[in-house]
């Protein structure tokens, strides 16, 4: 998750020359993925040792909650804060790719 935070910060810095709203939009997009991943990890891994069916259910619930959080935060950013959509999507993409890259490098 540190990789996601770093990628989000770098993306927000990259959009800063275009204005504070663009940087905030990138931070909101990446922050949405970061928050969703954090909640997914809590749900999926917070139950201790459980039977396989229950563990699989917690993993699936974590993924669903992650994407519900991401879309809710994106909707809030678009409708509530009227942030530009492209930087938000770039923030989501950067944080998601950082998540994948971190797992690829971890399993090397």
N, C-alpha and C positions, 0 to 999 in steps of 0.2 A: 504494500500500500504506500510505502515511501516513494516508490517509483511513480505512482499515480499523482501523488502530491507534487513531486518535482516536475513532472511533465505538465501539470496544470499551471504551476507557477511560471515555467518557461513559456508556455503558450500565452498566458496573460501578459507577460513582459513583451512578447513579440507583437501583441496587438496594442500595446501602450502608445506607440507613436501615432496611432489613428485616433486616439482619444480614450478618456477614462471609461466611457460607456462600453467601448469595444473590449477593453481589458477586463472590465467587470463581467461582461457577457462570457468571455472565455473562461474566467475563473468560476462562474456559475455553472457552466457546462461541465468542466472538469471536476468541480466540487460535487456535482450531482452524482457522477460516477463514483467518486471517492466515498461519499456518504452511503450510496447504495451498496458498494462493496463491503464497507464496514458493517452495515446491518446484515448483509448476507453471511458474512463470516460469523457474526454473533449467533445468528439463527442456526447455521449449519453446524457449527463446531461447539456451541455452548451447552449441549445437552448431556455431555459425558458419554460413557459407554452405553450403547443401546442396541437392540436387535437391528439386523440389516434393513428390514423394511422401514423401521422408524428413522434410521439414519438417512436412508435414501429420500424419504419424505421431507426430512429437514433440509437436505441439500436442494431439493426441488423448490421448496418453499423459500429458501434463501435466494435462489435465482429469480423467482417471481417477484419477491419483495424488492430486490435490487432494481429491476427494471421498472417497477411501479414507482419507486422513489425517483429514478432518473426522469421518467416522463412527467411526473408531478412537478419536479423542480424546473424542468424545461418549460412546462406550461406556465408556471408561476413567473418565470423569467420573461417569457414572451408576452403573456397577457397582463400580469400584475405589474411588472417593472418596465415593460416595453423596451426590452433590450434587443439589440440586433441579433438575428437568428444565426447568421453564418459563424461569428466567433463562438457562439455557444456550441454549435455542432463541431467545430474544430476542437474545442475543449473536450467534448465528449470523445471524439476520435483519438485525441492525444492521450487521454487518461486510459482509454480502453486498450490502445496499442502498447502503452507502458505496462499495463497489467499482463498482456500476452508476452511481451519481451522479458519481463521479470521472471515469468514462469519458464520460458525457454532457457534463459541463462542459468536459472536455478537447477534445472535438470540436466545440465551439461556435464 
